[in-house]
Amino acid sequence: MSNATFHVYEDSAGQYRWRLVHRNGNIIADSGEGYASKQKAKQGLRSVQDNAADADVVEEKPPEQ
């Protein structure tokens, strides 16, 4: 069993979004934008699944002032 599940839902503006929810209820990630169709939202989450599994972690420093 996975520790997290992708949820696809329609927001109050009629846009479709996805979020990745840990089994404890915490939201781990979200689409950050609305999609015009449920199909496009699912394509967006599949892109995350396919492209981020082995993504490197880069630590960025704050800009110098």
mmCIF file of the N, C-alpha and C atoms, coordinates in Angstrom:
data_MODEL
# 
_entry.id   MODEL 
# 
loop_
_atom_site.group_PDB 
_atom_site.id 
_atom_site.type_symbol 
_atom_site.label_atom_id 
_atom_site.label_alt_id 
_atom_site.label_comp_id 
_atom_site.label_asym_id 
_atom_site.label_entity_id 
_atom_site.label_seq_id 
_atom_site.pdbx_PDB_ins_code 
_atom_site.Cartn_x 
_atom_site.Cartn_y 
_atom_site.Cartn_z 
_atom_site.occupancy 
_atom_site.B_iso_or_equiv 
_atom_site.pdbx_formal_charge 
_atom_site.auth_seq_id 
_atom_site.auth_comp_id 
_atom_site.auth_asym_id 
_atom_site.auth_atom_id 
_atom_site.pdbx_PDB_model_num 
ATOM 1   N N  . MET A 1 1  ? 0.835   -1.190 0.000   1.00 0.00 ? 1  MET A N  1 
ATOM 2   C CA . MET A 1 1  ? 0.000   0.000  0.000   1.00 0.00 ? 1  MET A CA 1 
ATOM 3   C C  . MET A 1 1  ? 0.874   1.246  0.000   1.00 0.00 ? 1  MET A C  1 
ATOM 4   N N  . SER A 1 2  ? 0.517   2.199  -0.823  1.00 0.00 ? 2  SER A N  1 
ATOM 5   C CA . SER A 1 2  ? 1.269   3.438  -0.925  1.00 0.00 ? 2  SER A CA 1 
ATOM 6   C C  . SER A 1 2  ? 0.984   4.334  0.279   1.00 0.00 ? 2  SER A C  1 
ATOM 7   N N  . ASN A 1 3  ? 1.956   5.165  0.611   1.00 0.00 ? 3  ASN A N  1 
ATOM 8   C CA . ASN A 1 3  ? 1.766   6.132  1.687   1.00 0.00 ? 3  ASN A CA 1 
ATOM 9   C C  . ASN A 1 3  ? 1.021   7.368  1.223   1.00 0.00 ? 3  ASN A C  1 
ATOM 10  N N  . ALA A 1 4  ? 0.826   7.510  -0.090  1.00 0.00 ? 4  ALA A N  1 
ATOM 11  C CA . ALA A 1 4  ? 0.172   8.706  -0.624  1.00 0.00 ? 4  ALA A CA 1 
ATOM 12  C C  . ALA A 1 4  ? -0.723  8.336  -1.802  1.00 0.00 ? 4  ALA A C  1 
ATOM 13  N N  . THR A 1 5  ? -1.699  9.205  -2.058  1.00 0.00 ? 5  THR A N  1 
ATOM 14  C CA . THR A 1 5  ? -2.657  8.994  -3.126  1.00 0.00 ? 5  THR A CA 1 
ATOM 15  C C  . THR A 1 5  ? -2.880  10.300 -3.871  1.00 0.00 ? 5  THR A C  1 
ATOM 16  N N  . PHE A 1 6  ? -2.959  10.226 -5.193  1.00 0.00 ? 6  PHE A N  1 
ATOM 17  C CA . PHE A 1 6  ? -3.320  11.389 -5.988  1.00 0.00 ? 6  PHE A CA 1 
ATOM 18  C C  . PHE A 1 6  ? -4.831  11.541 -5.975  1.00 0.00 ? 6  PHE A C  1 
ATOM 19  N N  . HIS A 1 7  ? -5.301  12.752 -5.755  1.00 0.00 ? 7  HIS A N  1 
ATOM 20  C CA . HIS A 1 7  ? -6.725  13.077 -5.799  1.00 0.00 ? 7  HIS A CA 1 
ATOM 21  C C  . HIS A 1 7  ? -6.936  14.066 -6.936  1.00 0.00 ? 7  HIS A C  1 
ATOM 22  N N  . VAL A 1 8  ? -7.927  13.818 -7.784  1.00 0.00 ? 8  VAL A N  1 
ATOM 23  C CA . VAL A 1 8  ? -8.320  14.749 -8.844  1.00 0.00 ? 8  VAL A CA 1 
ATOM 24  C C  . VAL A 1 8  ? -9.696  15.275 -8.474  1.00 0.00 ? 8  VAL A C  1 
ATOM 25  N N  . TYR A 1 9  ? -9.865  16.594 -8.529  1.00 0.00 ? 9  TYR A N  1 
ATOM 26  C CA . TYR A 1 9  ? -11.131 17.179 -8.094  1.00 0.00 ? 9  TYR A CA 1 
ATOM 27  C C  . TYR A 1 9  ? -11.435 18.440 -8.899  1.00 0.00 ? 9  TYR A C  1 
ATOM 28  N N  . GLU A 1 10 ? -12.701 18.852 -8.855  1.00 0.00 ? 10 GLU A N  1 
ATOM 29  C CA . GLU A 1 10 ? -13.134 20.085 -9.494  1.00 0.00 ? 10 GLU A CA 1 
ATOM 30  C C  . GLU A 1 10 ? -13.232 21.175 -8.430  1.00 0.00 ? 10 GLU A C  1 
ATOM 31  N N  . ASP A 1 11 ? -12.587 22.307 -8.690  1.00 0.00 ? 11 ASP A N  1 
ATOM 32  C CA . ASP A 1 11 ? -12.619 23.400 -7.715  1.00 0.00 ? 11 ASP A CA 1 
ATOM 33  C C  . ASP A 1 11 ? -13.870 24.259 -7.887  1.00 0.00 ? 11 ASP A C  1 
ATOM 34  N N  . SER A 1 12 ? -14.006 25.275 -7.062  1.00 0.00 ? 12 SER A N  1 
ATOM 35  C CA . SER A 1 12 ? -15.211 26.109 -7.076  1.00 0.00 ? 12 SER A CA 1 
ATOM 36  C C  . SER A 1 12 ? -15.364 26.934 -8.357  1.00 0.00 ? 12 SER A C  1 
ATOM 37  N N  . ALA A 1 13 ? -14.278 27.085 -9.119  1.00 0.00 ? 13 ALA A N  1 
ATOM 38  C CA . ALA A 1 13 ? -14.325 27.830 -10.379 1.00 0.00 ? 13 ALA A CA 1 
ATOM 39  C C  . ALA A 1 13 ? -14.580 26.918 -11.578 1.00 0.00 ? 13 ALA A C  1 
ATOM 40  N N  . GLY A 1 14 ? -14.799 25.623 -11.319 1.00 0.00 ? 14 GLY A N  1 
ATOM 41  C CA . GLY A 1 14 ? -15.054 24.680 -12.399 1.00 0.00 ? 14 GLY A CA 1 
ATOM 42  C C  . GLY A 1 14 ? -13.796 24.165 -13.076 1.00 0.00 ? 14 GLY A C  1 
ATOM 43  N N  . GLN A 1 15 ? -12.640 24.434 -12.486 1.00 0.00 ? 15 GLN A N  1 
ATOM 44  C CA . GLN A 1 15 ? -11.361 23.934 -12.995 1.00 0.00 ? 15 GLN A CA 1 
ATOM 45  C C  . GLN A 1 15 ? -11.026 22.624 -12.294 1.00 0.00 ? 15 GLN A C  1 
ATOM 46  N N  . TYR A 1 16 ? -10.253 21.772 -12.979 1.00 0.00 ? 16 TYR A N  1 
ATOM 47  C CA . TYR A 1 16 ? -9.830  20.507 -12.380 1.00 0.00 ? 16 TYR A CA 1 
ATOM 48  C C  . TYR A 1 16 ? -8.408  20.649 -11.860 1.00 0.00 ? 16 TYR A C  1 
ATOM 49  N N  . ARG A 1 17 ? -8.183  20.061 -10.713 1.00 0.00 ? 17 ARG A N  1 
ATOM 50  C CA . ARG A 1 17 ? -6.878  20.116 -10.052 1.00 0.00 ? 17 ARG A CA 1 
ATOM 51  C C  . ARG A 1 17 ? -6.524  18.741 -9.511  1.00 0.00 ? 17 ARG A C  1 
ATOM 52  N N  . TRP A 1 18 ? -5.243  18.559 -9.183  1.00 0.00 ? 18 TRP A N  1 
ATOM 53  C CA . TRP A 1 18 ? -4.834  17.339 -8.504  1.00 0.00 ? 18 TRP A CA 1 
ATOM 54  C C  . TRP A 1 18 ? -4.052  17.714 -7.255  1.00 0.00 ? 18 TRP A C  1 
ATOM 55  N N  . ARG A 1 19 ? -4.058  16.803 -6.316  1.00 0.00 ? 19 ARG A N  1 
ATOM 56  C CA . ARG A 1 19 ? -3.206  16.956 -5.133  1.00 0.00 ? 19 ARG A CA 1 
ATOM 57  C C  . ARG A 1 19 ? -2.750  15.574 -4.709  1.00 0.00 ? 19 ARG A C  1 
ATOM 58  N N  . LEU A 1 20 ? -1.573  15.525 -4.121  1.00 0.00 ? 20 LEU A N  1 
ATOM 59  C CA . LEU A 1 20 ? -0.996  14.292 -3.605  1.00 0.00 ? 20 LEU A CA 1 
ATOM 60  C C  . LEU A 1 20 ? -1.154  14.332 -2.092  1.00 0.00 ? 20 LEU A C  1 
ATOM 61  N N  . VAL A 1 21 ? -1.917  13.381 -1.557  1.00 0.00 ? 21 VAL A N  1 
ATOM 62  C CA . VAL A 1 21 ? -2.273  13.392 -0.141  1.00 0.00 ? 21 VAL A CA 1 
ATOM 63  C C  . VAL A 1 21 ? -1.642  12.186 0.557   1.00 0.00 ? 21 VAL A C  1 
ATOM 64  N N  . HIS A 1 22 ? -0.881  12.452 1.614   1.00 0.00 ? 22 HIS A N  1 
ATOM 65  C CA . HIS A 1 22 ? -0.299  11.390 2.438   1.00 0.00 ? 22 HIS A CA 1 
ATOM 66  C C  . HIS A 1 22 ? -1.421  10.688 3.178   1.00 0.00 ? 22 HIS A C  1 
ATOM 67  N N  . ARG A 1 23 ? -1.207  9.456  3.555   1.00 0.00 ? 23 ARG A N  1 
ATOM 68  C CA . ARG A 1 23 ? -2.281  8.716  4.233   1.00 0.00 ? 23 ARG A CA 1 
ATOM 69  C C  . ARG A 1 23 ? -2.672  9.331  5.578   1.00 0.00 ? 23 ARG A C  1 
ATOM 70  N N  . ASN A 1 24 ? -1.810  10.211 6.118   1.00 0.00 ? 24 ASN A N  1 
ATOM 71  C CA . ASN A 1 24 ? -2.171  10.899 7.359   1.00 0.00 ? 24 ASN A CA 1 
ATOM 72  C C  . ASN A 1 24 ? -3.029  12.139 7.105   1.00 0.00 ? 24 ASN A C  1 
ATOM 73  N N  . GLY A 1 25 ? -3.343  12.415 5.817   1.00 0.00 ? 25 GLY A N  1 
ATOM 74  C CA . GLY A 1 25 ? -4.194  13.536 5.463   1.00 0.00 ? 25 GLY A CA 1 
ATOM 75  C C  . GLY A 1 25 ? -3.464  14.789 5.028   1.00 0.00 ? 25 GLY A C  1 
ATOM 76  N N  . ASN A 1 26 ? -2.155  14.846 5.229   1.00 0.00 ? 26 ASN A N  1 
ATOM 77  C CA . ASN A 1 26 ? -1.392  16.024 4.817   1.00 0.00 ? 26 ASN A CA 1 
ATOM 78  C C  . ASN A 1 26 ? -1.243  16.073 3.304   1.00 0.00 ? 26 ASN A C  1 
ATOM 79  N N  . ILE A 1 27 ? -1.381  17.263 2.739   1.00 0.00 ? 27 ILE A N  1 
ATOM 80  C CA . ILE A 1 27 ? -1.162  17.455 1.309   1.00 0.00 ? 27 ILE A CA 1 
ATOM 81  C C  . ILE A 1 27 ? 0.334   17.613 1.074   1.00 0.00 ? 27 ILE A C  1 
ATOM 82  N N  . ILE A 1 28 ? 0.885   16.736 0.253   1.00 0.00 ? 28 ILE A N  1 
ATOM 83  C CA . ILE A 1 28 ? 2.317   16.732 -0.037  1.00 0.00 ? 28 ILE A CA 1 
ATOM 84  C C  . ILE A 1 28 ? 2.629   17.657 -1.208  1.00 0.00 ? 28 ILE A C  1 
ATOM 85  N N  . ALA A 1 29 ? 1.769   17.642 -2.220  1.00 0.00 ? 29 ALA A N  1 
ATOM 86  C CA . ALA A 1 29 ? 1.964   18.469 -3.420  1.00 0.00 ? 29 ALA A CA 1 
ATOM 87  C C  . ALA A 1 29 ? 0.614   18.726 -4.056  1.00 0.00 ? 29 ALA A C  1 
ATOM 88  N N  . ASP A 1 30 ? 0.572   19.780 -4.890  1.00 0.00 ? 30 ASP A N  1 
ATOM 89  C CA . ASP A 1 30 ? -0.660  20.029 -5.639  1.00 0.00 ? 30 ASP A CA 1 
ATOM 90  C C  . ASP A 1 30 ? -0.320  20.593 -7.011  1.00 0.00 ? 30 ASP A C  1 
ATOM 91  N N  . SER A 1 31 ? -1.340  20.658 -7.860  1.00 0.00 ? 31 SER A N  1 
ATOM 92  C CA . SER A 1 31 ? -1.129  21.073 -9.244  1.00 0.00 ? 31 SER A CA 1 
ATOM 93  C C  . SER A 1 31 ? -0.707  22.535 -9.359  1.00 0.00 ? 31 SER A C  1 
ATOM 94  N N  . GLY A 1 32 ? -1.101  23.363 -8.425  1.00 0.00 ? 32 GLY A N  1 
ATOM 95  C CA . GLY A 1 32 ? -0.734  24.768 -8.482  1.00 0.00 ? 32 GLY A CA 1 
ATOM 96  C C  . GLY A 1 32 ? -1.493  25.564 -9.526  1.00 0.00 ? 32 GLY A C  1 
ATOM 97  N N  . GLU A 1 33 ? -2.244  24.892 -10.354 1.00 0.00 ? 33 GLU A N  1 
ATOM 98  C CA . GLU A 1 33 ? -3.040  25.558 -11.375 1.00 0.00 ? 33 GLU A CA 1 
ATOM 99  C C  . GLU A 1 33 ? -4.258  24.715 -11.681 1.00 0.00 ? 33 GLU A C  1 
ATOM 100 N N  . GLY A 1 34 ? -5.283  25.344 -12.225 1.00 0.00 ? 34 GLY A N  1 
ATOM 101 C CA . GLY A 1 34 ? -6.471  24.617 -12.636 1.00 0.00 ? 34 GLY A CA 1 
ATOM 102 C C  . GLY A 1 34 ? -6.355  24.207 -14.088 1.00 0.00 ? 34 GLY A C  1 
ATOM 103 N N  . TYR A 1 35 ? -6.987  23.107 -14.424 1.00 0.00 ? 35 TYR A N  1 
ATOM 104 C CA . TYR A 1 35 ? -7.019  22.600 -15.793 1.00 0.00 ? 35 TYR A CA 1 
ATOM 105 C C  . TYR A 1 35 ? -8.461  22.663 -16.292 1.00 0.00 ? 35 TYR A C  1 
ATOM 106 N N  . ALA A 1 36 ? -8.625  22.868 -17.590 1.00 0.00 ? 36 ALA A N  1 
ATOM 107 C CA . ALA A 1 36 ? -9.961  22.980 -18.169 1.00 0.00 ? 36 ALA A CA 1 
ATOM 108 C C  . ALA A 1 36 ? -10.713 21.658 -18.174 1.00 0.00 ? 36 ALA A C  1 
ATOM 109 N N  . SER A 1 37 ? -9.999  20.536 -18.142 1.00 0.00 ? 37 SER A N  1 
ATOM 110 C CA . SER A 1 37 ? -10.665 19.235 -18.169 1.00 0.00 ? 37 SER A CA 1 
ATOM 111 C C  . SER A 1 37 ? -10.010 18.280 -17.169 1.00 0.00 ? 37 SER A C  1 
ATOM 112 N N  . LYS A 1 38 ? -10.773 17.304 -16.767 1.00 0.00 ? 38 LYS A N  1 
ATOM 113 C CA . LYS A 1 38 ? -10.248 16.277 -15.862 1.00 0.00 ? 38 LYS A CA 1 
ATOM 114 C C  . LYS A 1 38 ? -9.107  15.520 -16.540 1.00 0.00 ? 38 LYS A C  1 
ATOM 115 N N  . GLN A 1 39 ? -9.234  15.278 -17.845 1.00 0.00 ? 39 GLN A N  1 
ATOM 116 C CA . GLN A 1 39 ? -8.200  14.577 -18.600 1.00 0.00 ? 39 GLN A CA 1 
ATOM 117 C C  . GLN A 1 39 ? -6.869  15.325 -18.528 1.00 0.00 ? 39 GLN A C  1 
ATOM 118 N N  . LYS A 1 40 ? -6.901  16.650 -18.672 1.00 0.00 ? 40 LYS A N  1 
ATOM 119 C CA . LYS A 1 40 ? -5.671  17.451 -18.606 1.00 0.00 ? 40 LYS A CA 1 
ATOM 120 C C  . LYS A 1 40 ? -5.069  17.424 -17.200 1.00 0.00 ? 40 LYS A C  1 
ATOM 121 N N  . ALA A 1 41 ? -5.907  17.433 -16.180 1.00 0.00 ? 41 ALA A N  1 
ATOM 122 C CA . ALA A 1 41 ? -5.404  17.333 -14.806 1.00 0.00 ? 41 ALA A CA 1 
ATOM 123 C C  . ALA A 1 41 ? -4.709  15.988 -14.595 1.00 0.00 ? 41 ALA A C  1 
ATOM 124 N N  . LYS A 1 42 ? -5.301  14.926 -15.118 1.00 0.00 ? 42 LYS A N  1 
ATOM 125 C CA . LYS A 1 42 ? -4.680  13.606 -14.995 1.00 0.00 ? 42 LYS A CA 1 
ATOM 126 C C  . LYS A 1 42 ? -3.367  13.529 -15.769 1.00 0.00 ? 42 LYS A C  1 
ATOM 127 N N  . GLN A 1 43 ? -3.305  14.188 -16.919 1.00 0.00 ? 43 GLN A N  1 
ATOM 128 C CA . GLN A 1 43 ? -2.046  14.237 -17.668 1.00 0.00 ? 43 GLN A CA 1 
ATOM 129 C C  . GLN A 1 43 ? -0.977  14.961 -16.863 1.00 0.00 ? 43 GLN A C  1 
ATOM 130 N N  . GLY A 1 44 ? -1.370  16.036 -16.178 1.00 0.00 ? 44 GLY A N  1 
ATOM 131 C CA . GLY A 1 44 ? -0.423  16.765 -15.342 1.00 0.00 ? 44 GLY A CA 1 
ATOM 132 C C  . GLY A 1 44 ? 0.117   15.923 -14.207 1.00 0.00 ? 44 GLY A C  1 
ATOM 133 N N  . LEU A 1 45 ? -0.751  15.177 -13.533 1.00 0.00 ? 45 LEU A N  1 
ATOM 134 C CA . LEU A 1 45 ? -0.254  14.352 -12.426 1.00 0.00 ? 45 LEU A CA 1 
ATOM 135 C C  . LEU A 1 45 ? 0.582   13.194 -12.942 1.00 0.00 ? 45 LEU A C  1 
ATOM 136 N N  . ARG A 1 46 ? 0.241   12.649 -14.121 1.00 0.00 ? 46 ARG A N  1 
ATOM 137 C CA . ARG A 1 46 ? 1.072   11.581 -14.695 1.00 0.00 ? 46 ARG A CA 1 
ATOM 138 C C  . ARG A 1 46 ? 2.457   12.096 -15.059 1.00 0.00 ? 46 ARG A C  1 
ATOM 139 N N  . SER A 1 47 ? 2.530   13.346 -15.485 1.00 0.00 ? 47 SER A N  1 
ATOM 140 C CA . SER A 1 47 ? 3.820   13.941 -15.785 1.00 0.00 ? 47 SER A CA 1 
ATOM 141 C C  . SER A 1 47 ? 4.694   14.005 -14.538 1.00 0.00 ? 47 SER A C  1 
ATOM 142 N N  . VAL A 1 48 ? 4.087   14.364 -13.416 1.00 0.00 ? 48 VAL A N  1 
ATOM 143 C CA . VAL A 1 48 ? 4.831   14.382 -12.149 1.00 0.00 ? 48 VAL A CA 1 
ATOM 144 C C  . VAL A 1 48 ? 5.283   12.968 -11.796 1.00 0.00 ? 48 VAL A C  1 
ATOM 145 N N  . GLN A 1 49 ? 4.387   12.003 -11.915 1.00 0.00 ? 49 GLN A N  1 
ATOM 146 C CA . GLN A 1 49 ? 4.739   10.614 -11.624 1.00 0.00 ? 49 GLN A CA 1 
ATOM 147 C C  . GLN A 1 49 ? 5.912   10.154 -12.489 1.00 0.00 ? 49 GLN A C  1 
ATOM 148 N N  . ASP A 1 50 ? 5.847   10.452 -13.776 1.00 0.00 ? 50 ASP A N  1 
ATOM 149 C CA . ASP A 1 50 ? 6.852   9.967  -14.722 1.00 0.00 ? 50 ASP A CA 1 
ATOM 150 C C  . ASP A 1 50 ? 8.183   10.696 -14.629 1.00 0.00 ? 50 ASP A C  1 
ATOM 151 N N  . ASN A 1 51 ? 8.143   12.002 -14.364 1.00 0.00 ? 51 ASN A N  1 
ATOM 152 C CA . ASN A 1 51 ? 9.357   12.810 -14.461 1.00 0.00 ? 51 ASN A CA 1 
ATOM 153 C C  . ASN A 1 51 ? 10.027  13.143 -13.146 1.00 0.00 ? 51 ASN A C  1 
ATOM 154 N N  . ALA A 1 52 ? 9.340   12.956 -12.027 1.00 0.00 ? 52 ALA A N  1 
ATOM 155 C CA . ALA A 1 52 ? 9.920   13.403 -10.759 1.00 0.00 ? 52 ALA A CA 1 
ATOM 156 C C  . ALA A 1 52 ? 10.409  12.274 -9.871  1.00 0.00 ? 52 ALA A C  1 
ATOM 157 N N  . ALA A 1 53 ? 10.192  11.041 -10.267 1.00 0.00 ? 53 ALA A N  1 
ATOM 158 C CA . ALA A 1 53 ? 10.576  9.915  -9.400  1.00 0.00 ? 53 ALA A CA 1 
ATOM 159 C C  . ALA A 1 53 ? 12.057  9.939  -9.041  1.00 0.00 ? 53 ALA A C  1 
ATOM 160 N N  . ASP A 1 54 ? 12.910  10.304 -9.993  1.00 0.00 ? 54 ASP A N  1 
ATOM 161 C CA . ASP A 1 54 ? 14.355  10.326 -9.752  1.00 0.00 ? 54 ASP A CA 1 
ATOM 162 C C  . ASP A 1 54 ? 14.928  11.735 -9.779  1.00 0.00 ? 54 ASP A C  1 
ATOM 163 N N  . ALA A 1 55 ? 14.083  12.731 -9.539  1.00 0.00 ? 55 ALA A N  1 
ATOM 164 C CA . ALA A 1 55 ? 14.533  14.120 -9.616  1.00 0.00 ? 55 ALA A CA 1 
ATOM 165 C C  . ALA A 1 55 ? 15.580  14.423 -8.549  1.00 0.00 ? 55 ALA A C  1 
ATOM 166 N N  . ASP A 1 56 ? 16.573  15.207 -8.940  1.00 0.00 ? 56 ASP A N  1 
ATOM 167 C CA . ASP A 1 56 ? 17.594  15.644 -7.997  1.00 0.00 ? 56 ASP A CA 1 
ATOM 168 C C  . ASP A 1 56 ? 17.009  16.700 -7.067  1.00 0.00 ? 56 ASP A C  1 
ATOM 169 N N  . VAL A 1 57 ? 17.601  16.823 -5.902  1.00 0.00 ? 57 VAL A N  1 
ATOM 170 C CA . VAL A 1 57 ? 17.241  17.866 -4.953  1.00 0.00 ? 57 VAL A CA 1 
ATOM 171 C C  . VAL A 1 57 ? 18.324  18.930 -5.003  1.00 0.00 ? 57 VAL A C  1 
ATOM 172 N N  . VAL A 1 58 ? 17.923  20.160 -5.254  1.00 0.00 ? 58 VAL A N  1 
ATOM 173 C CA . VAL A 1 58 ? 18.867  21.271 -5.317  1.00 0.00 ? 58 VAL A CA 1 
ATOM 174 C C  . VAL A 1 58 ? 18.527  22.240 -4.197  1.00 0.00 ? 58 VAL A C  1 
ATOM 175 N N  . GLU A 1 59 ? 19.519  22.528 -3.360  1.00 0.00 ? 59 GLU A N  1 
ATOM 176 C CA . GLU A 1 59 ? 19.313  23.489 -2.284  1.00 0.00 ? 59 GLU A CA 1 
ATOM 177 C C  . GLU A 1 59 ? 19.733  24.858 -2.781  1.00 0.00 ? 59 GLU A C  1 
ATOM 178 N N  . GLU A 1 60 ? 18.802  25.796 -2.754  1.00 0.00 ? 60 GLU A N  1 
ATOM 179 C CA . GLU A 1 60 ? 19.087  27.143 -3.237  1.00 0.00 ? 60 GLU A CA 1 
ATOM 180 C C  . GLU A 1 60 ? 19.318  28.070 -2.067  1.00 0.00 ? 60 GLU A C  1 
ATOM 181 N N  . LYS A 1 61 ? 20.250  28.974 -2.265  1.00 0.00 ? 61 LYS A N  1 
ATOM 182 C CA . LYS A 1 61 ? 20.529  29.990 -1.256  1.00 0.00 ? 61 LYS A CA 1 
ATOM 183 C C  . LYS A 1 61 ? 19.669  31.205 -1.547  1.00 0.00 ? 61 LYS A C  1 
ATOM 184 N N  . PRO A 1 62 ? 19.255  31.929 -0.496  1.00 0.00 ? 62 PRO A N  1 
ATOM 185 C CA . PRO A 1 62 ? 18.492  33.149 -0.748  1.00 0.00 ? 62 PRO A CA 1 
ATOM 186 C C  . PRO A 1 62 ? 19.356  34.156 -1.501  1.00 0.00 ? 62 PRO A C  1 
ATOM 187 N N  . PRO A 1 63 ? 18.742  35.002 -2.307  1.00 0.00 ? 63 PRO A N  1 
ATOM 188 C CA . PRO A 1 63 ? 19.527  36.010 -3.041  1.00 0.00 ? 63 PRO A CA 1 
ATOM 189 C C  . PRO A 1 63 ? 20.198  36.992 -2.089  1.00 0.00 ? 63 PRO A C  1 
ATOM 190 N N  . GLU A 1 64 ? 21.391  37.385 -2.456  1.00 0.00 ? 64 GLU A N  1 
ATOM 191 C CA . GLU A 1 64 ? 22.115  38.367 -1.631  1.00 0.00 ? 64 GLU A CA 1 
ATOM 192 C C  . GLU A 1 64 ? 21.514  39.745 -1.865  1.00 0.00 ? 64 GLU A C  1 
ATOM 193 N N  . GLN A 1 65 ? 21.446  40.525 -0.805  1.00 0.00 ? 65 GLN A N  1 
ATOM 194 C CA . GLN A 1 65 ? 20.875  41.867 -0.929  1.00 0.00 ? 65 GLN A CA 1 
ATOM 195 C C  . GLN A 1 65 ? 21.945  42.904 -0.783  1.00 0.00 ? 65 GLN A C  1 
# 
